[in-house]
């Protein structure tokens, strides 16, 4: 399954057994992507975990 990186537009290959919520890394820009749908295959930029424990 192939889809497009929403950040750089590169083609991203999803594993055949990819599941919703899976994380992968764009081979082009290195952005962490989250699988939001497998049929059709759609990924979005994964939420960044910010180290903001100050509060
Ligand atoms: Zn990318």
mmCIF file of the protein (N, C-alpha, C, O) and its ligand, coordinates in Angstrom:
data_MODEL
# 
_entry.id   MODEL 
# 
loop_
_entity.id 
_entity.type 
_entity.pdbx_number_of_molecules 
1 polymer     1 
2 non-polymer 1 
# 
_entity_poly.entity_id                      1 
_entity_poly.type                           'polypeptide(L)' 
_entity_poly.nstd_linkage                   no 
_entity_poly.nstd_monomer                   no 
_entity_poly.pdbx_seq_one_letter_code       
;(UNK)(UNK)(UNK)(UNK)(UNK)(UNK)(UNK)(UNK)(UNK)(UNK)(UNK)(UNK)(UNK)(UNK)(UNK)(UNK)
(UNK)(UNK)(UNK)(UNK)(UNK)(UNK)(UNK)(UNK)(UNK)(UNK)(UNK)(UNK)(UNK)(UNK)(UNK)(UNK)
(UNK)(UNK)(UNK)(UNK)(UNK)(UNK)(UNK)(UNK)(UNK)(UNK)(UNK)(UNK)(UNK)(UNK)(UNK)(UNK)
(UNK)(UNK)(UNK)(UNK)(UNK)(UNK)(UNK)
;
_entity_poly.pdbx_seq_one_letter_code_can   XXXXXXXXXXXXXXXXXXXXXXXXXXXXXXXXXXXXXXXXXXXXXXXXXXXXXXX 
_entity_poly.pdbx_strand_id                 A 
# 
loop_
_entity_poly_seq.entity_id 
_entity_poly_seq.num 
_entity_poly_seq.mon_id 
_entity_poly_seq.hetero 
1 1  UNK n 
1 2  UNK n 
1 3  UNK n 
1 4  UNK n 
1 5  UNK n 
1 6  UNK n 
1 7  UNK n 
1 8  UNK n 
1 9  UNK n 
1 10 UNK n 
1 11 UNK n 
1 12 UNK n 
1 13 UNK n 
1 14 UNK n 
1 15 UNK n 
1 16 UNK n 
1 17 UNK n 
1 18 UNK n 
1 19 UNK n 
1 20 UNK n 
1 21 UNK n 
1 22 UNK n 
1 23 UNK n 
1 24 UNK n 
1 25 UNK n 
1 26 UNK n 
1 27 UNK n 
1 28 UNK n 
1 29 UNK n 
1 30 UNK n 
1 31 UNK n 
1 32 UNK n 
1 33 UNK n 
1 34 UNK n 
1 35 UNK n 
1 36 UNK n 
1 37 UNK n 
1 38 UNK n 
1 39 UNK n 
1 40 UNK n 
1 41 UNK n 
1 42 UNK n 
1 43 UNK n 
1 44 UNK n 
1 45 UNK n 
1 46 UNK n 
1 47 UNK n 
1 48 UNK n 
1 49 UNK n 
1 50 UNK n 
1 51 UNK n 
1 52 UNK n 
1 53 UNK n 
1 54 UNK n 
1 55 UNK n 
# 
loop_
_struct_asym.id 
_struct_asym.entity_id 
A 1 
B 2 
# 
loop_
_chem_comp.id 
_chem_comp.type 
_chem_comp.mon_nstd_flag 
UNK 'L-peptide linking' . 
ZN  non-polymer         . 
# 
_pdbx_entity_nonpoly.entity_id   2 
_pdbx_entity_nonpoly.name        ? 
_pdbx_entity_nonpoly.comp_id     ZN 
# 
_pdbx_nonpoly_scheme.asym_id         B 
_pdbx_nonpoly_scheme.entity_id       2 
_pdbx_nonpoly_scheme.mon_id          ZN 
_pdbx_nonpoly_scheme.ndb_seq_num     1 
_pdbx_nonpoly_scheme.pdb_seq_num     101 
_pdbx_nonpoly_scheme.auth_seq_num    101 
_pdbx_nonpoly_scheme.pdb_mon_id      ZN 
_pdbx_nonpoly_scheme.auth_mon_id     ZN 
_pdbx_nonpoly_scheme.pdb_strand_id   A 
_pdbx_nonpoly_scheme.pdb_ins_code    . 
# 
loop_
_atom_site.group_PDB 
_atom_site.id 
_atom_site.type_symbol 
_atom_site.label_atom_id 
_atom_site.label_alt_id 
_atom_site.label_comp_id 
_atom_site.label_asym_id 
_atom_site.label_entity_id 
_atom_site.label_seq_id 
_atom_site.pdbx_PDB_ins_code 
_atom_site.Cartn_x 
_atom_site.Cartn_y 
_atom_site.Cartn_z 
_atom_site.occupancy 
_atom_site.B_iso_or_equiv 
_atom_site.pdbx_formal_charge 
_atom_site.auth_seq_id 
_atom_site.auth_comp_id 
_atom_site.auth_asym_id 
_atom_site.auth_atom_id 
_atom_site.pdbx_PDB_model_num 
ATOM   1   N  N  . UNK A 1 1  ? 0.858   -1.185 0.000  1.00 0.00 ? 1   UNK A N  1 
ATOM   2   C  CA . UNK A 1 1  ? 0.000   0.000  0.000  1.00 0.00 ? 1   UNK A CA 1 
ATOM   3   C  C  . UNK A 1 1  ? 0.892   1.232  0.000  1.00 0.00 ? 1   UNK A C  1 
ATOM   4   O  O  . UNK A 1 1  ? 1.887   1.311  0.721  1.00 0.00 ? 1   UNK A O  1 
ATOM   5   N  N  . UNK A 1 2  ? 0.510   2.167  -0.814 1.00 0.00 ? 2   UNK A N  1 
ATOM   6   C  CA . UNK A 1 2  ? 1.300   3.390  -0.868 1.00 0.00 ? 2   UNK A CA 1 
ATOM   7   C  C  . UNK A 1 2  ? 0.407   4.593  -0.619 1.00 0.00 ? 2   UNK A C  1 
ATOM   8   O  O  . UNK A 1 2  ? -0.750  4.639  -1.036 1.00 0.00 ? 2   UNK A O  1 
ATOM   9   N  N  . UNK A 1 3  ? 0.973   5.545  0.062  1.00 0.00 ? 3   UNK A N  1 
ATOM   10  C  CA . UNK A 1 3  ? 0.253   6.786  0.292  1.00 0.00 ? 3   UNK A CA 1 
ATOM   11  C  C  . UNK A 1 3  ? 1.265   7.921  0.223  1.00 0.00 ? 3   UNK A C  1 
ATOM   12  O  O  . UNK A 1 3  ? 2.426   7.718  -0.129 1.00 0.00 ? 3   UNK A O  1 
ATOM   13  N  N  . UNK A 1 4  ? 0.809   9.097  0.562  1.00 0.00 ? 4   UNK A N  1 
ATOM   14  C  CA . UNK A 1 4  ? 1.665   10.258 0.392  1.00 0.00 ? 4   UNK A CA 1 
ATOM   15  C  C  . UNK A 1 4  ? 1.941   10.905 1.739  1.00 0.00 ? 4   UNK A C  1 
ATOM   16  O  O  . UNK A 1 4  ? 1.047   11.070 2.568  1.00 0.00 ? 4   UNK A O  1 
ATOM   17  N  N  . UNK A 1 5  ? 3.190   11.262 1.931  1.00 0.00 ? 5   UNK A N  1 
ATOM   18  C  CA . UNK A 1 5  ? 3.563   11.996 3.138  1.00 0.00 ? 5   UNK A CA 1 
ATOM   19  C  C  . UNK A 1 5  ? 2.909   13.375 3.093  1.00 0.00 ? 5   UNK A C  1 
ATOM   20  O  O  . UNK A 1 5  ? 3.083   14.113 2.123  1.00 0.00 ? 5   UNK A O  1 
ATOM   21  N  N  . UNK A 1 6  ? 2.156   13.725 4.140  1.00 0.00 ? 6   UNK A N  1 
ATOM   22  C  CA . UNK A 1 6  ? 1.476   15.027 4.138  1.00 0.00 ? 6   UNK A CA 1 
ATOM   23  C  C  . UNK A 1 6  ? 2.446   16.188 4.340  1.00 0.00 ? 6   UNK A C  1 
ATOM   24  O  O  . UNK A 1 6  ? 2.091   17.345 4.117  1.00 0.00 ? 6   UNK A O  1 
ATOM   25  N  N  . UNK A 1 7  ? 3.649   15.883 4.753  1.00 0.00 ? 7   UNK A N  1 
ATOM   26  C  CA . UNK A 1 7  ? 4.611   16.946 5.036  1.00 0.00 ? 7   UNK A CA 1 
ATOM   27  C  C  . UNK A 1 7  ? 5.413   17.306 3.799  1.00 0.00 ? 7   UNK A C  1 
ATOM   28  O  O  . UNK A 1 7  ? 5.530   18.482 3.452  1.00 0.00 ? 7   UNK A O  1 
ATOM   29  N  N  . UNK A 1 8  ? 5.970   16.295 3.127  1.00 0.00 ? 8   UNK A N  1 
ATOM   30  C  CA . UNK A 1 8  ? 6.850   16.585 1.995  1.00 0.00 ? 8   UNK A CA 1 
ATOM   31  C  C  . UNK A 1 8  ? 6.298   16.065 0.674  1.00 0.00 ? 8   UNK A C  1 
ATOM   32  O  O  . UNK A 1 8  ? 6.849   16.372 -0.383 1.00 0.00 ? 8   UNK A O  1 
ATOM   33  N  N  . UNK A 1 9  ? 5.220   15.284 0.713  1.00 0.00 ? 9   UNK A N  1 
ATOM   34  C  CA . UNK A 1 9  ? 4.613   14.810 -0.520 1.00 0.00 ? 9   UNK A CA 1 
ATOM   35  C  C  . UNK A 1 9  ? 5.258   13.571 -1.100 1.00 0.00 ? 9   UNK A C  1 
ATOM   36  O  O  . UNK A 1 9  ? 4.869   13.121 -2.178 1.00 0.00 ? 9   UNK A O  1 
ATOM   37  N  N  . UNK A 1 10 ? 6.235   13.011 -0.408 1.00 0.00 ? 10  UNK A N  1 
ATOM   38  C  CA . UNK A 1 10 ? 6.895   11.811 -0.906 1.00 0.00 ? 10  UNK A CA 1 
ATOM   39  C  C  . UNK A 1 10 ? 5.967   10.599 -0.796 1.00 0.00 ? 10  UNK A C  1 
ATOM   40  O  O  . UNK A 1 10 ? 5.044   10.567 0.018  1.00 0.00 ? 10  UNK A O  1 
ATOM   41  N  N  . UNK A 1 11 ? 6.239   9.630  -1.622 1.00 0.00 ? 11  UNK A N  1 
ATOM   42  C  CA . UNK A 1 11 ? 5.479   8.395  -1.553 1.00 0.00 ? 11  UNK A CA 1 
ATOM   43  C  C  . UNK A 1 11 ? 5.960   7.592  -0.351 1.00 0.00 ? 11  UNK A C  1 
ATOM   44  O  O  . UNK A 1 11 ? 7.160   7.406  -0.148 1.00 0.00 ? 11  UNK A O  1 
ATOM   45  N  N  . UNK A 1 12 ? 5.005   7.124  0.434  1.00 0.00 ? 12  UNK A N  1 
ATOM   46  C  CA . UNK A 1 12 ? 5.325   6.356  1.630  1.00 0.00 ? 12  UNK A CA 1 
ATOM   47  C  C  . UNK A 1 12 ? 4.689   4.984  1.501  1.00 0.00 ? 12  UNK A C  1 
ATOM   48  O  O  . UNK A 1 12 ? 3.507   4.855  1.186  1.00 0.00 ? 12  UNK A O  1 
ATOM   49  N  N  . UNK A 1 13 ? 5.489   3.969  1.750  1.00 0.00 ? 13  UNK A N  1 
ATOM   50  C  CA . UNK A 1 13 ? 4.994   2.599  1.653  1.00 0.00 ? 13  UNK A CA 1 
ATOM   51  C  C  . UNK A 1 13 ? 4.482   2.152  3.016  1.00 0.00 ? 13  UNK A C  1 
ATOM   52  O  O  . UNK A 1 13 ? 5.188   2.222  4.022  1.00 0.00 ? 13  UNK A O  1 
ATOM   53  N  N  . UNK A 1 14 ? 3.245   1.696  3.019  1.00 0.00 ? 14  UNK A N  1 
ATOM   54  C  CA . UNK A 1 14 ? 2.696   1.125  4.248  1.00 0.00 ? 14  UNK A CA 1 
ATOM   55  C  C  . UNK A 1 14 ? 2.838   -0.387 4.187  1.00 0.00 ? 14  UNK A C  1 
ATOM   56  O  O  . UNK A 1 14 ? 2.652   -0.993 3.132  1.00 0.00 ? 14  UNK A O  1 
ATOM   57  N  N  . UNK A 1 15 ? 3.167   -0.989 5.313  1.00 0.00 ? 15  UNK A N  1 
ATOM   58  C  CA . UNK A 1 15 ? 3.230   -2.437 5.362  1.00 0.00 ? 15  UNK A CA 1 
ATOM   59  C  C  . UNK A 1 15 ? 1.853   -3.016 5.067  1.00 0.00 ? 15  UNK A C  1 
ATOM   60  O  O  . UNK A 1 15 ? 0.831   -2.400 5.370  1.00 0.00 ? 15  UNK A O  1 
ATOM   61  N  N  . UNK A 1 16 ? 1.837   -4.189 4.480  1.00 0.00 ? 16  UNK A N  1 
ATOM   62  C  CA . UNK A 1 16 ? 0.566   -4.832 4.119  1.00 0.00 ? 16  UNK A CA 1 
ATOM   63  C  C  . UNK A 1 16 ? -0.290  -5.085 5.344  1.00 0.00 ? 16  UNK A C  1 
ATOM   64  O  O  . UNK A 1 16 ? -1.517  -5.139 5.262  1.00 0.00 ? 16  UNK A O  1 
ATOM   65  N  N  . UNK A 1 17 ? 0.374   -5.240 6.485  1.00 0.00 ? 17  UNK A N  1 
ATOM   66  C  CA . UNK A 1 17 ? -0.383  -5.512 7.708  1.00 0.00 ? 17  UNK A CA 1 
ATOM   67  C  C  . UNK A 1 17 ? -0.417  -4.292 8.631  1.00 0.00 ? 17  UNK A C  1 
ATOM   68  O  O  . UNK A 1 17 ? -0.625  -4.413 9.838  1.00 0.00 ? 17  UNK A O  1 
ATOM   69  N  N  . UNK A 1 18 ? -0.209  -3.126 8.039  1.00 0.00 ? 18  UNK A N  1 
ATOM   70  C  CA . UNK A 1 18 ? -0.271  -1.903 8.846  1.00 0.00 ? 18  UNK A CA 1 
ATOM   71  C  C  . UNK A 1 18 ? -1.656  -1.765 9.471  1.00 0.00 ? 18  UNK A C  1 
ATOM   72  O  O  . UNK A 1 18 ? -2.664  -2.166 8.890  1.00 0.00 ? 18  UNK A O  1 
ATOM   73  N  N  . UNK A 1 19 ? -1.674  -1.197 10.652 1.00 0.00 ? 19  UNK A N  1 
ATOM   74  C  CA . UNK A 1 19 ? -2.943  -1.008 11.343 1.00 0.00 ? 19  UNK A CA 1 
ATOM   75  C  C  . UNK A 1 19 ? -3.110  0.469  11.689 1.00 0.00 ? 19  UNK A C  1 
ATOM   76  O  O  . UNK A 1 19 ? -2.147  1.231  11.778 1.00 0.00 ? 19  UNK A O  1 
ATOM   77  N  N  . UNK A 1 20 ? -4.357  0.830  11.877 1.00 0.00 ? 20  UNK A N  1 
ATOM   78  C  CA . UNK A 1 20 ? -4.654  2.197  12.256 1.00 0.00 ? 20  UNK A CA 1 
ATOM   79  C  C  . UNK A 1 20 ? -3.945  2.534  13.563 1.00 0.00 ? 20  UNK A C  1 
ATOM   80  O  O  . UNK A 1 20 ? -3.967  1.752  14.513 1.00 0.00 ? 20  UNK A O  1 
ATOM   81  N  N  . UNK A 1 21 ? -3.329  3.682  13.598 1.00 0.00 ? 21  UNK A N  1 
ATOM   82  C  CA . UNK A 1 21 ? -2.631  4.097  14.806 1.00 0.00 ? 21  UNK A CA 1 
ATOM   83  C  C  . UNK A 1 21 ? -1.156  3.756  14.791 1.00 0.00 ? 21  UNK A C  1 
ATOM   84  O  O  . UNK A 1 21 ? -0.404  4.187  15.665 1.00 0.00 ? 21  UNK A O  1 
ATOM   85  N  N  . UNK A 1 22 ? -0.736  2.975  13.790 1.00 0.00 ? 22  UNK A N  1 
ATOM   86  C  CA . UNK A 1 22 ? 0.672   2.611  13.693 1.00 0.00 ? 22  UNK A CA 1 
ATOM   87  C  C  . UNK A 1 22 ? 1.513   3.835  13.344 1.00 0.00 ? 22  UNK A C  1 
ATOM   88  O  O  . UNK A 1 22 ? 1.070   4.726  12.619 1.00 0.00 ? 22  UNK A O  1 
ATOM   89  N  N  . UNK A 1 23 ? 2.712   3.857  13.865 1.00 0.00 ? 23  UNK A N  1 
ATOM   90  C  CA . UNK A 1 23 ? 3.614   4.959  13.575 1.00 0.00 ? 23  UNK A CA 1 
ATOM   91  C  C  . UNK A 1 23 ? 4.697   4.498  12.620 1.00 0.00 ? 23  UNK A C  1 
ATOM   92  O  O  . UNK A 1 23 ? 5.209   3.384  12.726 1.00 0.00 ? 23  UNK A O  1 
ATOM   93  N  N  . UNK A 1 24 ? 5.033   5.369  11.691 1.00 0.00 ? 24  UNK A N  1 
ATOM   94  C  CA . UNK A 1 24 ? 6.148   5.080  10.805 1.00 0.00 ? 24  UNK A CA 1 
ATOM   95  C  C  . UNK A 1 24 ? 6.861   6.384  10.508 1.00 0.00 ? 24  UNK A C  1 
ATOM   96  O  O  . UNK A 1 24 ? 6.390   7.467  10.855 1.00 0.00 ? 24  UNK A O  1 
ATOM   97  N  N  . UNK A 1 25 ? 7.995   6.255  9.864  1.00 0.00 ? 25  UNK A N  1 
ATOM   98  C  CA . UNK A 1 25 ? 8.786   7.446  9.602  1.00 0.00 ? 25  UNK A CA 1 
ATOM   99  C  C  . UNK A 1 25 ? 8.904   7.650  8.103  1.00 0.00 ? 25  UNK A C  1 
ATOM   100 O  O  . UNK A 1 25 ? 9.207   6.716  7.361  1.00 0.00 ? 25  UNK A O  1 
ATOM   101 N  N  . UNK A 1 26 ? 8.665   8.866  7.668  1.00 0.00 ? 26  UNK A N  1 
ATOM   102 C  CA . UNK A 1 26 ? 8.800   9.163  6.253  1.00 0.00 ? 26  UNK A CA 1 
ATOM   103 C  C  . UNK A 1 26 ? 10.257  9.001  5.833  1.00 0.00 ? 26  UNK A C  1 
ATOM   104 O  O  . UNK A 1 26 ? 11.149  9.575  6.458  1.00 0.00 ? 26  UNK A O  1 
ATOM   105 N  N  . UNK A 1 27 ? 10.505  8.223  4.776  1.00 0.00 ? 27  UNK A N  1 
ATOM   106 C  CA . UNK A 1 27 ? 11.890  8.012  4.342  1.00 0.00 ? 27  UNK A CA 1 
ATOM   107 C  C  . UNK A 1 27 ? 12.524  9.269  3.753  1.00 0.00 ? 27  UNK A C  1 
ATOM   108 O  O  . UNK A 1 27 ? 13.748  9.370  3.675  1.00 0.00 ? 27  UNK A O  1 
ATOM   109 N  N  . UNK A 1 28 ? 11.712  10.204 3.346  1.00 0.00 ? 28  UNK A N  1 
ATOM   110 C  CA . UNK A 1 28 ? 12.234  11.420 2.726  1.00 0.00 ? 28  UNK A CA 1 
ATOM   111 C  C  . UNK A 1 28 ? 12.566  12.501 3.737  1.00 0.00 ? 28  UNK A C  1 
ATOM   112 O  O  . UNK A 1 28 ? 13.683  13.017 3.759  1.00 0.00 ? 28  UNK A O  1 
ATOM   113 N  N  . UNK A 1 29 ? 11.592  12.843 4.576  1.00 0.00 ? 29  UNK A N  1 
ATOM   114 C  CA . UNK A 1 29 ? 11.799  13.975 5.481  1.00 0.00 ? 29  UNK A CA 1 
ATOM   115 C  C  . UNK A 1 29 ? 11.980  13.556 6.932  1.00 0.00 ? 29  UNK A C  1 
ATOM   116 O  O  . UNK A 1 29 ? 12.307  14.379 7.788  1.00 0.00 ? 29  UNK A O  1 
ATOM   117 N  N  . UNK A 1 30 ? 11.762  12.248 7.209  1.00 0.00 ? 30  UNK A N  1 
ATOM   118 C  CA . UNK A 1 30 ? 12.010  11.760 8.557  1.00 0.00 ? 30  UNK A CA 1 
ATOM   119 C  C  . UNK A 1 30 ? 10.920  12.094 9.554  1.00 0.00 ? 30  UNK A C  1 
ATOM   120 O  O  . UNK A 1 30 ? 11.057  11.813 10.745 1.00 0.00 ? 30  UNK A O  1 
ATOM   121 N  N  . UNK A 1 31 ? 9.844   12.689 9.080  1.00 0.00 ? 31  UNK A N  1 
ATOM   122 C  CA . UNK A 1 31 ? 8.740   13.014 9.980  1.00 0.00 ? 31  UNK A CA 1 
ATOM   123 C  C  . UNK A 1 31 ? 8.053   11.751 10.463 1.00 0.00 ? 31  UNK A C  1 
ATOM   124 O  O  . UNK A 1 31 ? 7.847   10.813 9.694  1.00 0.00 ? 31  UNK A O  1 
ATOM   125 N  N  . UNK A 1 32 ? 7.705   11.731 11.716 1.00 0.00 ? 32  UNK A N  1 
ATOM   126 C  CA . UNK A 1 32 ? 6.965   10.599 12.250 1.00 0.00 ? 32  UNK A CA 1 
ATOM   127 C  C  . UNK A 1 32 ? 5.512   10.713 11.800 1.00 0.00 ? 32  UNK A C  1 
ATOM   128 O  O  . UNK A 1 32 ? 4.871   11.748 11.985 1.00 0.00 ? 32  UNK A O  1 
ATOM   129 N  N  . UNK A 1 33 ? 5.015   9.661  11.222 1.00 0.00 ? 33  UNK A N  1 
ATOM   130 C  CA . UNK A 1 33 ? 3.671   9.658  10.667 1.00 0.00 ? 33  UNK A CA 1 
ATOM   131 C  C  . UNK A 1 33 ? 2.814   8.613  11.361 1.00 0.00 ? 33  UNK A C  1 
ATOM   132 O  O  . UNK A 1 33 ? 3.293   7.549  11.750 1.00 0.00 ? 33  UNK A O  1 
ATOM   133 N  N  . UNK A 1 34 ? 1.546   8.937  11.506 1.00 0.00 ? 34  UNK A N  1 
ATOM   134 C  CA . UNK A 1 34 ? 0.610   8.011  12.123 1.00 0.00 ? 34  UNK A CA 1 
ATOM   135 C  C  . UNK A 1 34 ? -0.394  7.556  11.076 1.00 0.00 ? 34  UNK A C  1 
ATOM   136 O  O  . UNK A 1 34 ? -0.939  8.365  10.325 1.00 0.00 ? 34  UNK A O  1 
ATOM   137 N  N  . UNK A 1 35 ? -0.626  6.262  11.038 1.00 0.00 ? 35  UNK A N  1 
ATOM   138 C  CA . UNK A 1 35 ? -1.620  5.718  10.118 1.00 0.00 ? 35  UNK A CA 1 
ATOM   139 C  C  . UNK A 1 35 ? -3.004  6.025  10.683 1.00 0.00 ? 35  UNK A C  1 
ATOM   140 O  O  . UNK A 1 35 ? -3.374  5.539  11.752 1.00 0.00 ? 35  UNK A O  1 
ATOM   141 N  N  . UNK A 1 36 ? -3.757  6.833  9.955  1.00 0.00 ? 36  UNK A N  1 
ATOM   142 C  CA . UNK A 1 36 ? -5.099  7.151  10.440 1.00 0.00 ? 36  UNK A CA 1 
ATOM   143 C  C  . UNK A 1 36 ? -6.156  6.338  9.720  1.00 0.00 ? 36  UNK A C  1 
ATOM   144 O  O  . UNK A 1 36 ? -7.304  6.278  10.161 1.00 0.00 ? 36  UNK A O  1 
ATOM   145 N  N  . UNK A 1 37 ? -5.779  5.713  8.616  1.00 0.00 ? 37  UNK A N  1 
ATOM   146 C  CA . UNK A 1 37 ? -6.701  4.856  7.882  1.00 0.00 ? 37  UNK A CA 1 
ATOM   147 C  C  . UNK A 1 37 ? -5.874  3.924  7.021  1.00 0.00 ? 37  UNK A C  1 
ATOM   148 O  O  . UNK A 1 37 ? -4.832  4.320  6.499  1.00 0.00 ? 37  UNK A O  1 
ATOM   149 N  N  . UNK A 1 38 ? -6.326  2.685  6.866  1.00 0.00 ? 38  UNK A N  1 
ATOM   150 C  CA . UNK A 1 38 ? -5.602  1.751  6.010  1.00 0.00 ? 38  UNK A CA 1 
ATOM   151 C  C  . UNK A 1 38 ? -6.344  1.481  4.714  1.00 0.00 ? 38  UNK A C  1 
ATOM   152 O  O  . UNK A 1 38 ? -5.762  0.968  3.758  1.00 0.00 ? 38  UNK A O  1 
ATOM   153 N  N  . UNK A 1 39 ? -7.598  1.815  4.675  1.00 0.00 ? 39  UNK A N  1 
ATOM   154 C  CA . UNK A 1 39 ? -8.372  1.596  3.453  1.00 0.00 ? 39  UNK A CA 1 
ATOM   155 C  C  . UNK A 1 39 ? -9.366  2.720  3.253  1.00 0.00 ? 39  UNK A C  1 
ATOM   156 O  O  . UNK A 1 39 ? -10.477 2.661  3.779  1.00 0.00 ? 39  UNK A O  1 
ATOM   157 N  N  . UNK A 1 40 ? -8.982  3.756  2.493  1.00 0.00 ? 40  UNK A N  1 
ATOM   158 C  CA . UNK A 1 40 ? -7.713  3.888  1.782  1.00 0.00 ? 40  UNK A CA 1 
ATOM   159 C  C  . UNK A 1 40 ? -6.571  4.238  2.740  1.00 0.00 ? 40  UNK A C  1 
ATOM   160 O  O  . UNK A 1 40 ? -6.806  4.761  3.829  1.00 0.00 ? 40  UNK A O  1 
ATOM   161 N  N  . UNK A 1 41 ? -5.346  3.949  2.330  1.00 0.00 ? 41  UNK A N  1 
ATOM   162 C  CA . UNK A 1 41 ? -4.207  4.265  3.194  1.00 0.00 ? 41  UNK A CA 1 
ATOM   163 C  C  . UNK A 1 41 ? -3.987  5.778  3.310  1.00 0.00 ? 41  UNK A C  1 
ATOM   164 O  O  . UNK A 1 41 ? -3.753  6.475  2.323  1.00 0.00 ? 41  UNK A O  1 
ATOM   165 N  N  . UNK A 1 42 ? -4.073  6.250  4.545  1.00 0.00 ? 42  UNK A N  1 
ATOM   166 C  CA . UNK A 1 42 ? -3.862  7.678  4.805  1.00 0.00 ? 42  UNK A CA 1 
ATOM   167 C  C  . UNK A 1 42 ? -2.983  7.814  6.040  1.00 0.00 ? 42  UNK A C  1 
ATOM   168 O  O  . UNK A 1 42 ? -3.188  7.131  7.043  1.00 0.00 ? 42  UNK A O  1 
ATOM   169 N  N  . UNK A 1 43 ? -2.014  8.697  5.952  1.00 0.00 ? 43  UNK A N  1 
ATOM   170 C  CA . UNK A 1 43 ? -1.193  8.985  7.125  1.00 0.00 ? 43  UNK A CA 1 
ATOM   171 C  C  . UNK A 1 43 ? -1.227  10.483 7.407  1.00 0.00 ? 43  UNK A C  1 
ATOM   172 O  O  . UNK A 1 43 ? -1.466  11.300 6.517  1.00 0.00 ? 43  UNK A O  1 
ATOM   173 N  N  . UNK A 1 44 ? -0.985  10.814 8.651  1.00 0.00 ? 44  UNK A N  1 
ATOM   174 C  CA . UNK A 1 44 ? -0.849  12.216 8.997  1.00 0.00 ? 44  UNK A CA 1 
ATOM   175 C  C  . UNK A 1 44 ? 0.349   12.366 9.919  1.00 0.00 ? 44  UNK A C  1 
ATOM   176 O  O  . UNK A 1 44 ? 0.864   11.392 10.468 1.00 0.00 ? 44  UNK A O  1 
ATOM   177 N  N  . UNK A 1 45 ? 0.778   13.606 10.074 1.00 0.00 ? 45  UNK A N  1 
ATOM   178 C  CA . UNK A 1 45 ? 1.919   13.859 10.937 1.00 0.00 ? 45  UNK A CA 1 
ATOM   179 C  C  . UNK A 1 45 ? 1.544   13.455 12.366 1.00 0.00 ? 45  UNK A C  1 
ATOM   180 O  O  . UNK A 1 45 ? 0.516   13.883 12.891 1.00 0.00 ? 45  UNK A O  1 
ATOM   181 N  N  . UNK A 1 46 ? 2.380   12.636 12.983 1.00 0.00 ? 46  UNK A N  1 
ATOM   182 C  CA . UNK A 1 46 ? 2.083   12.185 14.339 1.00 0.00 ? 46  UNK A CA 1 
ATOM   183 C  C  . UNK A 1 46 ? 2.225   13.355 15.294 1.00 0.00 ? 46  UNK A C  1 
ATOM   184 O  O  . UNK A 1 46 ? 3.073   14.226 15.098 1.00 0.00 ? 46  UNK A O  1 
ATOM   185 N  N  . UNK A 1 47 ? 1.391   13.377 16.334 1.00 0.00 ? 47  UNK A N  1 
ATOM   186 C  CA . UNK A 1 47 ? 1.519   14.445 17.327 1.00 0.00 ? 47  UNK A CA 1 
ATOM   187 C  C  . UNK A 1 47 ? 2.878   14.400 17.991 1.00 0.00 ? 47  UNK A C  1 
ATOM   188 O  O  . UNK A 1 47 ? 3.357   13.341 18.396 1.00 0.00 ? 47  UNK A O  1 
ATOM   189 N  N  . UNK A 1 48 ? 3.477   15.544 18.093 1.00 0.00 ? 48  UNK A N  1 
ATOM   190 C  CA . UNK A 1 48 ? 4.800   15.605 18.711 1.00 0.00 ? 48  UNK A CA 1 
ATOM   191 C  C  . UNK A 1 48 ? 4.654   15.528 20.226 1.00 0.00 ? 48  UNK A C  1 
ATOM   192 O  O  . UNK A 1 48 ? 3.819   16.205 20.825 1.00 0.00 ? 48  UNK A O  1 
ATOM   193 N  N  . UNK A 1 49 ? 5.472   14.701 20.817 1.00 0.00 ? 49  UNK A N  1 
ATOM   194 C  CA . UNK A 1 49 ? 5.459   14.642 22.270 1.00 0.00 ? 49  UNK A CA 1 
ATOM   195 C  C  . UNK A 1 49 ? 6.408   15.684 22.787 1.00 0.00 ? 49  UNK A C  1 
ATOM   196 O  O  . UNK A 1 49 ? 7.625   15.573 22.644 1.00 0.00 ? 49  UNK A O  1 
ATOM   197 N  N  . UNK A 1 50 ? 5.841   16.688 23.386 1.00 0.00 ? 50  UNK A N  1 
ATOM   198 C  CA . UNK A 1 50 ? 6.676   17.752 23.908 1.00 0.00 ? 50  UNK A CA 1 
ATOM   199 C  C  . UNK A 1 50 ? 6.998   17.467 25.365 1.00 0.00 ? 50  UNK A C  1 
ATOM   200 O  O  . UNK A 1 50 ? 6.146   17.071 26.160 1.00 0.00 ? 50  UNK A O  1 
ATOM   201 N  N  . UNK A 1 51 ? 8.251   17.685 25.669 1.00 0.00 ? 51  UNK A N  1 
ATOM   202 C  CA . UNK A 1 51 ? 8.657   17.445 27.043 1.00 0.00 ? 51  UNK A CA 1 
ATOM   203 C  C  . UNK A 1 51 ? 8.342   18.682 27.861 1.00 0.00 ? 51  UNK A C  1 
ATOM   204 O  O  . UNK A 1 51 ? 9.214   19.505 28.140 1.00 0.00 ? 51  UNK A O  1 
ATOM   205 N  N  . UNK A 1 52 ? 7.103   18.794 28.231 1.00 0.00 ? 52  UNK A N  1 
ATOM   206 C  CA . UNK A 1 52 ? 6.656   19.957 28.965 1.00 0.00 ? 52  UNK A CA 1 
ATOM   207 C  C  . UNK A 1 52 ? 5.968   19.483 30.234 1.00 0.00 ? 52  UNK A C  1 
ATOM   208 O  O  . UNK A 1 52 ? 4.744   19.505 30.367 1.00 0.00 ? 52  UNK A O  1 
ATOM   209 N  N  . UNK A 1 53 ? 6.806   19.060 31.147 1.00 0.00 ? 53  UNK A N  1 
ATOM   210 C  CA . UNK A 1 53 ? 6.277   18.519 32.402 1.00 0.00 ? 53  UNK A CA 1 
ATOM   211 C  C  . UNK A 1 53 ? 6.262   19.597 33.486 1.00 0.00 ? 53  UNK A C  1 
ATOM   212 O  O  . UNK A 1 53 ? 5.995   19.305 34.652 1.00 0.00 ? 53  UNK A O  1 
ATOM   213 N  N  . UNK A 1 54 ? 6.545   20.833 33.104 1.00 0.00 ? 54  UNK A N  1 
ATOM   214 C  CA . UNK A 1 54 ? 6.735   21.892 34.082 1.00 0.00 ? 54  UNK A CA 1 
ATOM   215 C  C  . UNK A 1 54 ? 5.510   22.258 34.887 1.00 0.00 ? 54  UNK A C  1 
ATOM   216 O  O  . UNK A 1 54 ? 5.640   22.858 35.954 1.00 0.00 ? 54  UNK A O  1 
ATOM   217 N  N  . UNK A 1 55 ? 4.326   21.919 34.414 1.00 0.00 ? 55  UNK A N  1 
ATOM   218 C  CA . UNK A 1 55 ? 3.156   22.357 35.150 1.00 0.00 ? 55  UNK A CA 1 
ATOM   219 C  C  . UNK A 1 55 ? 2.643   21.250 36.034 1.00 0.00 ? 55  UNK A C  1 
ATOM   220 O  O  . UNK A 1 55 ? 1.650   21.432 36.740 1.00 0.00 ? 55  UNK A O  1 
HETATM 221 ZN ZN . ZN  B 2 .  ? 7.909   13.268 4.233  1.00 0.00 ? 101 ZN  A ZN 1 
# 
